[in-house]
Structure formats: structure tokens, C-alpha cells
Amino acid sequence: MRKIEEVISLYRKYGCLAEPLKGYISNQSKGDNLILKTQWKQTDLERIENIKFSKNYIVRNGQPNQFEVQSSNIVTENNELWNKESPSGRLNVIIRNITTKKEEEKQYIEIWDHRQKIKNYNITSLEKHGKICDPDGQFGSVCWSASEKNLLYIAEKKKLKTVSYFDSKPNKDDKDEEEKPVKGQEHDYIDDWGEQLVGKTCPVVCILDIDNGDVKVLDNILDNHSLGQAVWAPSDSGVVFTGWKNGPYRLGLIYCPIRESAIYYWDIVSNKCERLSDDTRCSALPRFSPDGSKLIYFDNDIGGPHYQCARLLMCDWPSRQTSVIVDIVKEPTVKSFPGFYVASLPTKCWSADNSRIILSSVWRSSVSLVVVDVKDKTVTRLKTNVKGDAVLMDVLTDKLLVKCSALNQPPYLAISSLPVAGQEGEITICPLDEPIPVPGISWEVQTFSPTDRPHSKFGALNYETILLMPEVSDVKPPLIVFPHGGPHAVFTEGYMLYTSCLIASGFAVMYINYRGSLGFGDNNLRSLPGNIGDQDVKDCQAAAEEVVNSGRVNGDKVVVFGGSHGGFLTAHLIGQYPKFYKAACCRNPVINLSTMVGSTDIPDWPFYESGHPFDHKAALNENILTDMWRKSPIRYIDQVEAPCLIMLGADDLRVPVKQGREFYRGLKARNKVTRLISYEGNSHPIIKTDSQADAFINMVEWFKKYLQ
Ligand SMILES: CC(=O)N[C@@H](C)C(=O)N[C@@H](C)C(=O)N[C@@H](C)C(=O)O
């Protein structure tokens, strides 16, 4: 293992690489020449901040899949919330966040042509709505009308002004009723959508008239709903959007596409709103075909596992007839299509001839490009000529802009071509910049079939691990067992900074996609709820023992690391197998399911994952309390021997700091070696520039100390 000074310099090197955030193929692209507009981020550890910059490319499409690339100069922008060109490519909109000298936050919508800024609207001063939602966020979207006369965006609904009962400022009589401030409600609790959506209470659809700056706010078209993901309907006849039901109270929405939601259409002429999707399902991610004849979206159950296998549906726009294009896949084979697991979709995801959809989806332990023919409802995996994950960023005239990465390869952008229908086999990825891999990392995916522990309902299911090894190691490396969180999430063959730095520091790392992970079929995913703390723990331990018994790692130097549900598994593993692990590090761990219920933004999660039904009226009782305790790591705290480092995001609403603190106190009271680090300004993900770097070095130091 490297010295800590070397680990720090490794992190400085790999932790500050530029990473592509988003990009699109410009509508100005013509024939052979593609114009790509991309936005990047880069960590600056000296300034302790993430900077953002844009980069444009001209790609000449010579021979098929042979592209000549020129990249433009780099322009930095940190206050740009979004930059999107109009359908013709003639105009660009920039939504800008400005903090004034008086520390006021103002938002502007700027319209640019090829020469200069031609309009600049101070949206905040209009006082028509609250803050504009991040277009990349849960609710966000920014969409030009086909006419290029209007811009669709999502903003927080305007909140009532409130004043004290003792406010003596005279009420201006000219104010209409809803403008008059309300007395005595300044301290009312305002329900919001929870983790990373604090203050997001009721987003609404807004329409800006590009020419005169008027803003129309659609804040009364759908009662008691939050609106988002809005797109223009064909011929700008109205707006299609996703509506999430607000009441009776909101449950955390991020990472939880199971909150009651439906797809709606608001007609601009009638001002009427109609629901397009099934109100017994959760629907989201509406996308029109280029000719406007078809609308697709995804749906899954309301409630249940927080990520699920989703259905792909298509609405024939003229007739509004809706059909299922791709259904849930309950039990795929190791090689077959495992179903759709989609957290987001690029704005454009259709082939030029309106017959196919292209997207990225989890496919066992990787993220793959997938093509769906909406006529014959076939699903084809697009294999690429590079290892790792391929995430679709944009499609235009059957050219694909793809974000690629691998376990040893930081993310880069590439261009490729969609094969003709029926011949979707392997595609050639053409990088826009020369990929620079992290040297010395090899890996292999292993499949486990725990036939000795079949699931009571679904029988023999399998799961996978990814074992990453340092290529150059004169001794058997120590092993970090690394289960993912969720639990309905997955570790894939894409790049992760922490992992590449751990390997480069001399550790072996084993990702564990235990049963219940995404990408292995719906039955696999649903096998875990009700069995957490047992099935997932045993899956992790079986995999860890297998790799130790294989002699490839130093079995006397095994440690474990995990975040959130991965932290839950970490705490379980050191409690249930106290002699096996020499040290542990858990980030925002779930420690006690019953005490999580009253403080998390997702109280349905501890109920559902421990096998108990949930609705908004759900309350703990003696039976549930006992069962939750039995499934929680706190149950095994007396057995813990491994020194345990606990890292918390001080603002975490998902797994509140009380969980980690409960574990810390229990360990301290039992004279166990433990340390708790609380990172201010971080929520569930500990990703602030300095915090993320500090957490990594502290974790490596902790492991090195107890592996000596
Ligand atoms: C997949 C997922 O994130 N599920 C949500 C319900 C969730 O936030 N789960 C947390 C308990 C968790 O484990 N989150 C993981 C993904 C993490 O590492 O933050």
C-alpha cells in the first residue's frame, strides 16, 4: 500500500480531471459537419470549488464512423444554470444565476443570437414565481417552442407573502386580495420534496414570451400537484408535463420515481388539462418523436421498491391511443434483456425516421445503449468497441453523442452512428478527445448463484460482483468489500474516482451487486424487501469469503466500506462477522430502521424494505418495531470489533445524522474504536469539493492504520 502522501498526490491528480456534464448535437449541424456543444466540470482543490466550462466541437463525418474532430477554445461559466439553442439553432437561451453586491440572488433569462445578447429578462424582478428549477434536476426542463417565440421552463410557485400580526406597515388597498400579505403565518411549516429538493414545494410550468418578456404561469391547471419535465406538444398546441401529487404530505422524491405521478396535456386554446397516463401507475419522462406523431414515457408501480423495472409506453398522439412497447421483465437469463432501469432520458432520444428510441439503461453490472423499435417492439443492445459504460447524451439525424467511461477510464465524450434498422449490432465509438486511462487497474465480473439460499418466492436468483485488482502488486493486496447503497441501485463498469484512487493506492476493491440490485430483472429486485439485514448481508459475506478463499487477496487484511444502505450493510457485516473485517468505514449509514422512520424524508423506505406495508397513515407498532430492530445493524453492536469510521453529511435528510450518531454512541459506550466526522454543507452525498477529498484521505488513513 502506498504512503499517505502518495495517496494525496494521487487524489490531486485523478480528483481534478475535467469531466463532461452534458452536451448536445447542435441543430446548426449540416450534412457532414456536426457541431457539438458541451459543458464540463473540473474540481479545483486549490480554490476548493468546482468550475464549469463549455467546449464546442466540429465533427466532420467522413467515412462511416470515421470522424475528424476539432475542438474550440474553452469558455468558463459558473453562473450559467442552463444554455440551450432554439430548434433552428439561430438563437440560444441562457438562464443565469447572479448574486448581487447586496448578496441578493437574481435570475435572468438571456436570449442570444450568433452575434450578441439580444434580450435579457430579470425574471426575479417580475415576481411571477419563485426560483427557476435546475433543468437537469428532478422537475426541470427548458424547452423552446417550435415557433421560437416562447420558452417553457419550470419554477417554484409564488409563495404568499406573510407578515407578523403586529406588522404596522399599511396595506396598500390597490393590491388585489391574493397579493395582500397574510398575517401570522411566517412560522408555518412548509412541506417540501425532501433531500436535495429543500424549498421545492410546488413547481409550476412557466411560459416566457421571448419578444416582450411576459411570463405566463400555469399554476392553476392541476390542483395539489407539482409540475415538471414539461415539453411542447406538436405545433405548440399545448404542453405535456409530469404532475406529482403533493398530498397528503410529500415523501422524498430524489432517487424515488415511485411517488404518485402522471403524464398530463394542457391545451393552450381550451386551457384544459387532461391526464394521458394510467392514474394507478407512476409515469414520467415524456418525449415526443421528431414528427410529433408519438409520445413515449416510462411507468412503474406507485410505492414499493424505490427503483423498479419500468415499462415503456407509447401514445399515438393524434388518437391518444396508448400501448405498452416494452413490459416489465421479471426473470431474465444472464444474457437476455433484463428490463428497463432508467433514471433520466436525453431531451432528444428518437431516430430521424421516428421509428426507434435510443437510450441508456442498466444491464446487469453495466450501463448499455439500447435501441427500441416501436413498431415491432424489439429491444437491441448496442455493443460498443470499448469496455465500460455508455450513457447517451443526445441524438440528432441518427448521430449519437455518448458519455463513455470504464473502471480504469475517466469519462470522455464520443460520437457514433445509429446503425440502420434491423442491423443494430456493434457500433464504433469515436472519442472527441484522446481518452487517458488510469494505469494499473484490471477487473473481472463474477456471477454468484446462491442455490443454498434460494429465495422463498422467486427461487434461485443470481447476483454479480466486480473484483478490481491493482495490476502491479508484489504482495497480495488488502481487500475493500464495497456494497452499493439503495438498496435498489447497482455498481457498474463505469468510472468512480474513489475506486480508481483506492486501486492506485494498492487496495483490491470488490463491488457487490447483491440480490435486490437494479438491472437483474424485477423478481431479483423484489427479492430483497423484507429480507434486508439477512439476504443482502449473506450475499456480501459469501462473495467476500469466496475471493479470500481464492487466494487472490490478503485474507488477513479485509476491510469494508459503504454508504447509506451500503453503510447499513457495512455495520451489519462487522457486527455479524466480527473476526472477518479488520476495519470499517460507513458514510451516512442506516443503523436503526425504527428510529429512521420519524426523521427521514422517506419514511416509506424503512417500512417497505423491512417488509411492512406503507401508506401515508402508517405508524409503528410493537410488531413492526421488533421486526425493524431485528433487521437493523444496531442489533449486533455488542459483537462489533472492527474499528469503525463514521462519516456524515450534516444536512442529510435521507439518512439523518442521528443514525450515524446512534451507532457512534453505542460503540463508544462499549469502548470500541470509532470516530465520527461530520461534514458541514453536505447532504446525503458527501460531494462538496473539500469534503469529498477529506473523506477519501481519512478513509484510506483509517484503513492503513488498522491494517498495519
Ligand atoms: C437507490 C436509492 O438511492 N434509493 C433511495 C431510496 C435512497 O436514497 N436510498 C438510500 C437509503 C441509499 O442507500 N442511497 C444510496 C444510493 C447512496 O449511496 O446514497
PDBQT file of the ligand as one rigid body, heavy atoms in Angstrom, charges set to zero:
ROOT
HETATM    1  C1  LIG A 801     -31.390   3.723  -4.994  1.00  0.00    +0.000 C 
HETATM    2  C2  LIG A 801     -31.634   4.754  -3.962  1.00  0.00    +0.000 C 
HETATM    3  O1  LIG A 801     -30.914   5.701  -3.829  1.00  0.00    +0.000 OA
HETATM    4  N1  LIG A 801     -32.695   4.601  -3.184  1.00  0.00    +0.000 N 
HETATM    5  C3  LIG A 801     -33.178   5.660  -2.338  1.00  0.00    +0.000 C 
HETATM    6  C4  LIG A 801     -34.426   5.196  -1.676  1.00  0.00    +0.000 C 
HETATM    7  C5  LIG A 801     -32.156   6.051  -1.292  1.00  0.00    +0.000 C 
HETATM    8  O2  LIG A 801     -31.865   7.212  -1.123  1.00  0.00    +0.000 OA
HETATM    9  N2  LIG A 801     -31.640   5.046  -0.610  1.00  0.00    +0.000 N 
HETATM   10  C6  LIG A 801     -30.666   5.369   0.422  1.00  0.00    +0.000 C 
HETATM   11  C7  LIG A 801     -31.067   4.700   1.684  1.00  0.00    +0.000 C 
HETATM   12  C8  LIG A 801     -29.336   4.869  -0.105  1.00  0.00    +0.000 C 
HETATM   13  O3  LIG A 801     -28.900   3.781   0.192  1.00  0.00    +0.000 OA
HETATM   14  N3  LIG A 801     -28.808   5.658  -1.068  1.00  0.00    +0.000 N 
HETATM   15  C9  LIG A 801     -27.603   5.203  -1.771  1.00  0.00    +0.000 C 
HETATM   16  C10 LIG A 801     -27.880   5.076  -3.228  1.00  0.00    +0.000 C 
HETATM   17  C11 LIG A 801     -26.454   6.173  -1.563  1.00  0.00    +0.000 C 
HETATM   18  O4  LIG A 801     -25.305   5.740  -1.700  1.00  0.00    +0.000 OA
HETATM   19  O5  LIG A 801     -26.767   7.332  -1.300  1.00  0.00    +0.000 OA
ENDROOT
TORSDOF 0
